[in-house]
Amino acid sequence: MKQLKILSIVFGFVLVTSFVVVKKDKEQLVQERLVERMNDYKMEQLEKCYKKAMEEAETTVDSIIAIELGAGPIDTLDFPRKPMKPAFESYDSLKQNDIPIKPLFEKSGIREQN
């Protein structure tokens, strides 16, 4: 029973101290926001730098592969050409292919009204 009281006191103390709010002054908030924005800017610059480095690396690798294949940087005749697109026949909704037009409903039991 004594241990339960001690445990509840410790738990209560931890619970109360966990909700204590430390007020920050305006200068501290400005500094935190400034540090956050600087970190965001650094990350954006690193991403841009990484993308640029990857593009340059891809260009270099493509050039090396072209040289190894014997095409050279200017001669691209040895590379296969782009495949041709298949012929595209446009859809004509007015064109009727071997489908006879039939009435939608039979006239059984339905009187025509004029």
Secondary structure, 3 states (H helix, E strand, C coil): CHHHHHHHHHHHHHHHHHCCCCCCCHHHHHHHHHHHHHHHHHHHHHHHHHHHHHHHHHHHHHHHHHHHHCCCCCCCCCCCCCCCCCCCCCCCCCCCCCCCCCCCCCCCCCCCCC
